[in-house]
Amino acid sequence: MRTNVKILLVTLLSVLFFQVSSASAQPIDDIRELVRDYYVDDIPESVLSKGSITDITNHLDPYSVYMTAKEYEQFINSIEQRIVGIGVVLEEDGKGVKVTSVIPNGPADQAGIQAGDIITKVDGKSVVGKAVQTAVTLITGEENTTVTLTIERPASREVLTKQLKRQAISLPNVEFAMLGGDIGYIRLNSFSTESAKEVNDAMISLAGADGWILDLRDNGGGFITAAQEITGFFPRAKNAFQLREKNEAPIVYKSESYLNQFQKPVHLLVNAYSASASEMVAAAVKEQKAATLYGQTSYGKGTMQSMFSFTDGSVLKLTTARFYSPGGQSIDKTGVKPDNVTKIGEELEQSHRSHLLAKLEGYKQHPSLVNVPTTKTFTVEMNTSMDWKNIDASAVQLIELGGVEQSVTIDVKNDQTITVIPKQPLLKGKKYMLIVHPLWKGKNQHAMKQGIYLDVSVK
C-alpha cells in the first residue's frame, strides 16, 4: 500500500445491484431470505435464525455487510473517487502528519496550505505520533462543516492556524502522461461508472504512442461492468471473466469491445493491493496474452458482491458469486502472478525500460553507470573521425525511466568526442537510459552502423 494516504476509502469489490421492497427499519427477515437464496455458500439455519443483522453477517465473509443509507452513500463515493474533506494527501511524520500534495482548487489549496506543511493539531487535538488514519478521521466530516488545523511550515519555521470548510471533492480517477520514448502511460485508480470513457479519452490524448502502460497498482476494484469495458481495450482479450453463482453452471462473460484499442504493445502494472475488478482484468489479459504483466502478485479477492437495496435507503452487500479467469483459473486467495515479477516500487521503471528496449533492436548495450551525481555529464567517443558540422541533437536521448525525456545539449570536444550535457540536474535516486541513435556520419560520409544505449542510476 502507498505510504501516502488519500482521504478516501479503498474498496475491494465487484458489484451488481438489486432492489428489495421492505417496510421495516432493519429488514432482517428479508436479509435472512436473501442470504439463504443468494449467498455464495450454504449457511446453516442456526446462523440465519440469529436475532440481529450484524449477528448474521458476522458469520459471512468479510465483504458481506449491511449498510445504512449514509454508509452506502460513502461507499459509492469511494468507488467514484468522490470525497468530503479538505483536499490533501498525507503521510506520517515524526512531528505530526505531513502534507505531500494538495488537490488543486480544494479547501486546502484555497487556504494556502502547501506540500511540506506538517499538521500538528486538528480542532485542538494533537496528531503528533498518531497514525495517519487517525488524522484522516479527525479531518474528514460532514460537507460544509469546518475544521481547524494547526500547521508547522518547516521552510519558514512558521506556526499557522487555518480554519477550513469541508467540501465535496472529485479526485481524478484516470491520470495519464506521455513518457519518454513515446510510451503512453495511463493510471486507473478505481473501476467507476466513467472509467472506460476516461481511459478512452486518455488514449485519444496520447495518440501516437509506440507502446502503452496501464497502471492498476493499488486499484481496489469497483463495478463489474467497468471491468468488462476496460478489458475491451485489449484486442486479444475477447472474454472478460468467468462467473460461478450458487447452484448455477459457470458463465463466461465477454469483454465490451471498443473501436479505440491498444494497437501497440501494452503492459499492465499490478501489486499486492490490486484487487477484485483489477484482478479480473489482469487475469483476462494474461491468460489471453493480450498484455504483459509487471509487478507483484495481486491481492487475491475473487468474489463478487451484489447490492440489495431497501426502501429506507439501506443496502445489503452480499457475496453472491466467485469469479475466475475466462479459462477457469482461480483468483480468490491466490491472486494473479505477473509475467515479470519486480521489486516493490520498480514496476513502472522496469515496464518503461522494456518498452524502450523493444525499440532498440540491434543496438549495443554499454556498461551501466551506477550512483552518478545529479550533475553528471556524459562523454561519447566514436572510433572514427566524425562530421560534426551538421550534428543532429535528436540522435541522443536521455530518458528517465518511468518519466519523461530529459533535454540535453551537445558540446563537440574533437573529431571523435562529444559531451552530452543535461539541461537540468538529474533527479536523486532515479534511473535513466542514455540512447545514441545511429543518425550521425563520419567524415567519409559513412553512417554509423549501430546505435548504443546504457543504463544510468543517480545516487
C-alpha positions in Angstrom: 0.0 0.0 0.0 1.2 3.5 -0.7 2.7 5.4 2.3 0.7 8.3 1.1 -2.9 8.1 2.2 -5.6 10.0 0.3 -8.7 10.8 2.4 -10.6 8.2 0.5 -11.9 4.7 1.3 -10.4 1.7 -0.5 -12.9 -0.7 -2.0 -12.3 -4.3 -2.7 -15.3 -5.3 -4.7 -17.2 -6.1 -7.9 -20.8 -5.3 -7.7 -24.3 -5.8 -9.2 -27.5 -4.0 -7.9 -31.0 -5.2 -7.0 -34.0 -3.6 -5.4 -35.8 -5.2 -2.5 -39.1 -3.9 -1.0 -39.2 -3.8 2.7 -41.1 -1.6 5.2 -39.1 -2.4 8.3 -36.2 -0.2 9.6 -33.9 -3.1 9.6 -35.3 -5.7 7.2 -33.9 -8.8 9.0 -36.5 -11.2 7.6 -35.7 -10.1 4.0 -32.0 -10.4 4.7 -32.4 -13.9 6.1 -34.1 -14.8 2.8 -31.5 -13.1 0.6 -28.7 -14.9 2.4 -30.4 -18.2 2.2 -31.1 -17.8 -1.6 -28.2 -15.9 -2.9 -25.1 -16.1 -0.6 -22.4 -18.0 -2.5 -22.1 -20.7 0.2 -24.8 -22.6 2.1 -25.4 -21.0 5.6 -26.9 -23.1 8.4 -30.3 -22.1 9.8 -28.6 -21.7 13.2 -26.9 -18.6 11.8 -29.9 -17.3 9.9 -32.1 -17.5 13.0 -29.8 -15.1 14.9 -31.6 -12.0 16.3 -29.8 -9.2 14.5 -28.4 -8.4 11.1 -24.9 -8.0 12.5 -25.0 -11.4 14.1 -25.9 -12.9 10.8 -23.4 -11.0 8.6 -20.6 -11.7 11.1 -20.8 -15.3 10.1 -20.4 -14.5 6.4 -17.3 -13.5 4.5 -15.7 -10.0 5.2 -17.3 -8.5 2.1 -20.9 -9.1 3.1 -22.2 -6.3 5.2 -25.3 -4.3 5.9 -25.0 -0.5 5.3 -27.2 2.3 6.4 -28.2 4.8 3.7 -25.4 7.1 4.8 -22.8 4.4 4.9 -23.9 3.3 1.4 -23.5 6.8 0.1 -20.0 6.9 1.4 -19.3 3.5 0.0 -20.3 4.6 -3.6 -18.4 7.8 -3.2 -15.3 5.8 -2.6 -15.7 4.0 -5.9 -16.4 7.1 -7.8 -13.4 8.9 -6.2 -15.6 11.5 -4.5 -14.7 12.6 -1.0 -15.8 15.2 1.5 -12.7 16.7 3.1 -10.1 19.4 2.6 -8.2 18.0 -0.4 -4.8 16.9 0.8 -2.7 13.7 0.6 -1.0 12.9 3.9 1.8 10.8 5.2 3.1 10.1 8.7 5.8 12.3 10.1 7.5 12.5 13.5 6.1 15.9 14.1 2.6 15.1 13.1 1.2 14.3 9.6 2.9 15.8 6.5 1.0 17.2 3.5 2.6 15.6 0.5 0.3 17.1 -2.1 -2.6 19.5 -2.3 -5.6 18.9 -4.7 -5.9 22.0 -6.9 -8.9 24.3 -6.0 -9.8 22.3 -2.9 -10.3 23.9 0.5 -6.6 23.3 1.5 -5.4 24.9 -1.7 -7.7 27.9 -1.3 -6.4 28.3 2.3 -2.8 28.4 1.2 -1.8 25.0 2.6 1.4 23.8 0.9 3.1 20.4 0.3 5.6 20.0 3.1 3.4 21.6 5.7 3.0 19.5 8.9 -0.3 19.3 10.6 0.2 19.0 14.4 -3.3 19.5 15.7 -6.9 19.0 14.4 -9.5 21.0 16.2 -7.1 21.3 19.1 -6.3 17.6 19.3 -2.7 16.6 18.8 -1.9 14.2 16.0 1.8 14.0 16.9 2.8 10.4 17.0 -0.6 9.3 15.7 -1.2 7.1 12.6 -2.2 9.0 9.5 -5.6 7.2 9.6 -6.3 8.8 12.9 -5.6 12.2 11.5 -7.8 11.4 8.5 -10.7 10.5 10.8 -10.4 13.8 12.6 -10.0 15.9 9.4 -12.9 14.4 7.4 -16.6 15.1 8.3 -19.9 16.4 7.0 -19.9 18.7 4.0 -19.9 22.4 4.8 -18.7 21.8 8.4 -15.4 23.4 9.5 -12.2 22.0 10.8 -9.3 24.0 12.4 -5.7 22.9 11.7 -2.5 23.9 13.5 0.3 23.7 11.0 4.1 24.0 11.1 5.8 25.2 8.0 9.4 23.9 8.1 10.6 26.1 5.3 9.8 29.4 7.2 9.5 27.9 10.7 6.0 29.4 11.0 3.2 28.0 13.1 -0.1 28.7 11.3 -3.8 28.2 12.2 -6.1 27.5 9.4 -9.9 27.1 9.5 -11.3 25.3 6.5 -14.7 24.3 5.4 -15.0 20.7 4.3 -16.2 20.3 0.7 -17.1 17.6 -1.8 -14.1 16.9 -3.9 -13.8 14.7 -7.0 -10.4 13.1 -7.3 -9.0 12.3 -10.7 -9.8 8.6 -11.5 -7.6 8.5 -14.6 -4.2 10.0 -14.8 -2.1 9.9 -17.9 1.1 11.2 -19.5 3.4 10.5 -22.5 6.6 9.0 -21.1 10.0 9.4 -22.7 10.3 7.4 -25.9 6.6 8.0 -26.8 5.2 5.4 -24.3 1.6 6.2 -23.3 1.0 5.8 -19.5 -2.5 5.6 -18.1 -3.2 5.1 -14.4 -6.7 3.9 -13.4 -7.5 4.4 -9.7 -11.0 2.8 -9.5 -13.4 0.9 -11.7 -16.1 3.6 -11.6 -19.0 4.2 -14.0 -17.0 6.6 -16.1 -13.7 4.6 -16.2 -14.0 3.3 -19.7 -14.8 6.8 -21.1 -12.0 8.4 -19.2 -9.4 5.7 -20.3 -10.7 6.2 -23.9 -10.2 10.0 -23.6 -6.7 9.4 -22.3 -5.8 7.2 -25.2 -7.0 9.9 -27.6 -4.9 12.5 -25.8 -1.9 10.1 -26.1 -2.4 9.4 -29.8 0.9 8.4 -31.5 2.2 6.3 -28.6 4.6 3.5 -29.6 3.5 1.4 -26.6 1.2 1.5 -23.6 1.3 1.0 -19.8 -2.0 0.6 -17.9 -1.3 1.0 -14.2 -3.7 -0.8 -11.9 -1.5 -0.7 -8.8 -3.4 0.0 -5.6 -6.7 -0.2 -7.5 -9.1 -1.9 -5.2 -11.8 -2.6 -7.7 -15.3 -1.3 -8.5 -18.1 -2.1 -10.8 -18.1 -5.4 -12.6 -19.4 -3.7 -15.8 -16.4 -1.4 -15.7 -14.0 -4.4 -15.7 -15.7 -5.8 -18.8 -15.4 -2.4 -20.5 -11.7 -2.0 -19.6 -10.9 -5.5 -20.8 -12.4 -4.5 -24.1 -9.5 -2.1 -24.8 -7.2 -5.1 -25.3 -7.8 -6.6 -28.8 -6.9 -10.1 -27.9 -9.0 -10.2 -24.7 -12.3 -11.3 -26.2 -13.5 -12.7 -22.8 -13.6 -10.8 -19.5 -14.1 -13.3 -16.8 -15.9 -16.5 -15.7 -18.6 -16.2 -13.0 -19.9 -19.0 -10.8 -23.0 -18.3 -8.8 -24.7 -20.5 -6.2 -26.1 -23.7 -7.7 -25.5 -22.4 -11.3 -23.3 -23.5 -14.1 -20.2 -21.3 -14.8 -20.8 -18.5 -17.3 -18.1 -16.8 -19.3 -18.7 -13.1 -19.9 -17.5 -11.4 -23.0 -15.5 -8.1 -22.8 -17.0 -4.9 -24.2 -15.2 -4.2 -27.4 -14.1 -0.7 -28.4 -13.2 0.9 -31.7 -10.3 2.6 -29.8 -8.0 -0.2 -28.6 -4.4 -0.7 -27.6 -3.0 -1.4 -31.0 0.7 -1.2 -29.8 2.4 -3.4 -27.2 0.8 -2.9 -23.8 2.0 -3.7 -20.2 -0.3 -3.9 -17.2 1.0 -3.0 -13.7 -0.3 -4.7 -10.6 0.7 -5.1 -7.0 -0.5 -6.7 -3.8 -3.2 -4.1 -3.5 -4.6 -4.5 -6.9 -7.9 -6.3 -6.1 -11.2 -7.6 -7.4 -12.1 -5.9 -10.7 -8.3 -5.2 -11.2 -7.7 -8.9 -10.9 -10.5 -9.7 -13.3 -8.7 -7.6 -16.0 -5.3 -8.8 -15.1 -6.3 -12.5 -15.2 -8.1 -12.0 -18.5 -5.3 -10.2 -20.4 -2.6 -12.5 -19.0 -4.5 -15.7 -20.0 -5.3 -14.4 -23.4 -1.8 -13.0 -24.0 -3.3 -9.6 -24.5 -0.7 -7.8 -22.3 2.4 -8.4 -20.3 2.0 -8.0 -16.5 4.6 -6.4 -14.3 4.7 -6.1 -10.5 3.8 -8.4 -7.7 1.1 -11.0 -7.2 -2.3 -9.2 -6.7 -4.5 -9.2 -3.6 -6.5 -12.4 -4.3 -10.1 -11.3 -3.9 -12.1 -13.4 -6.4 -15.6 -12.9 -5.2 -18.4 -10.7 -6.5 -20.9 -8.8 -4.4 -24.5 -7.9 -5.2 -26.2 -4.9 -3.7 -29.7 -5.4 -2.4 -31.3 -2.0 -1.6 -34.2 -1.4 0.7 -36.9 1.2 0.7 -35.3 3.1 3.6 -32.1 3.5 1.5 -30.1 0.9 3.4 -28.3 -1.8 1.5 -27.1 -5.4 2.0 -23.8 -6.0 0.2 -23.7 -9.8 -0.2 -21.2 -12.1 -1.8 -23.2 -14.0 -4.5 -20.5 -15.4 -6.8 -16.9 -16.2 -7.3 -15.1 -15.1 -10.4 -12.2 -16.8 -12.3 -10.2 -16.1 -15.4 -12.1 -16.8 -18.6 -10.4 -20.2 -18.7 -11.3 -21.1 -15.1 -8.1 -20.1 -13.2 -8.8 -19.3 -9.6 -8.2 -15.8 -8.3 -9.6 -15.9 -4.8 -6.9 -16.2 -2.1 -4.3 -16.8 -4.8 -4.2 -13.6 -6.8 -2.7 -13.1 -10.3 1.1 -13.5 -10.6 2.7 -11.1 -13.1 4.7 -12.3 -16.1 7.6 -10.2 -14.8 7.8 -10.0 -11.0 9.5 -6.8 -9.9 10.6 -5.3 -6.6 8.0 -3.1 -4.9 8.2 0.4 -6.4 10.1 -0.7 -9.6 7.1 -1.8 -11.6 6.8 1.3 -13.8 10.6 1.7 -14.3 11.0 -1.9 -15.5 8.0 -1.8 -17.7 9.1 1.5 -19.3 12.7 0.1 -19.8 11.3 -3.0 -21.5 9.2 -0.8 -23.9 12.3 1.3 -24.7 14.5 -1.8 -25.3 11.9 -3.2 -27.8 12.5 -0.1 -29.9 16.3 -0.6 -29.8 16.7 -3.8 -31.7 20.3 -4.2 -32.9 21.6 -1.5 -30.6 24.7 -2.4 -28.5 24.5 -2.1 -24.7 27.4 -0.3 -23.0 28.3 -0.9 -19.3 25.9 0.8 -16.8 26.8 3.9 -14.9 25.9 3.5 -11.2 25.4 6.1 -8.5 26.4 9.1 -10.7 26.0 12.6 -9.3 23.0 14.7 -10.2 25.4 17.0 -12.2 26.7 14.1 -14.4 27.6 14.8 -18.0 28.3 12.0 -20.5 31.2 11.6 -22.8 30.6 9.8 -26.1 33.7 8.7 -28.1 33.5 7.4 -31.7 36.0 5.1 -33.2 36.5 7.3 -36.3 36.5 11.0 -37.2 33.0 12.4 -37.4 31.4 15.1 -39.4 30.0 17.3 -36.6 29.2 20.2 -38.8 25.5 19.2 -39.2 25.2 17.4 -35.8 21.7 16.1 -35.2 20.9 16.6 -31.5 17.9 14.3 -31.8 20.4 11.4 -32.1 20.8 11.5 -28.3 18.1 10.7 -25.9 18.3 10.8 -22.1 15.1 9.3 -20.7 14.1 9.0 -17.1 12.6 5.5 -16.5 9.0 6.0 -15.5 9.3 9.6 -16.5 9.9 11.9 -19.4 12.8 12.7 -21.7 15.5 15.0 -20.4 16.6 17.9 -22.6 20.3 17.8 -23.4 22.9 19.9 -25.2 25.9 18.6 -27.1 29.4 20.0 -26.8 31.9 18.9 -29.5 35.3 18.2 -28.0 37.2 17.0 -31.0 36.7 15.0 -34.2 35.8 11.8 -32.3 34.4 13.1 -29.0 31.3 14.9 -27.8 29.9 15.7 -24.3 26.2 15.2 -23.6 25.1 17.8 -21.0 21.6 17.5 -19.3 19.9 20.9 -19.3 18.5 20.2 -15.8 20.1 18.3 -12.9 19.3 14.6 -12.8 16.9 13.5 -10.1 18.2 11.8 -7.0 17.5 8.1 -6.7 16.2 7.9 -10.3 17.2 5.7 -13.2 17.8 6.8 -16.7 18.6 5.3 -20.1 21.0 7.1 -22.4 20.5 6.3 -26.1 22.6 7.3 -29.1 20.8 6.6 -32.3 22.8 5.8 -35.5 22.0 9.1 -37.2 25.5 10.7 -37.5 28.0 10.3 -40.3 31.8 10.1 -40.3 33.9 12.4 -42.3 33.9 9.7 -45.0 30.1 10.2 -45.1 29.5 6.7 -44.0 26.6 6.4 -41.5 27.0 4.9 -38.0 26.4 1.2 -38.3 25.0 0.6 -34.8 23.2 2.6 -32.1 24.2 2.3 -28.4 22.5 2.5 -25.1 23.4 2.4 -21.4 21.6 2.4 -18.0 22.3 5.2 -15.6 21.4 5.3 -11.9 21.7 8.5 -9.8 22.8 8.4 -6.2 
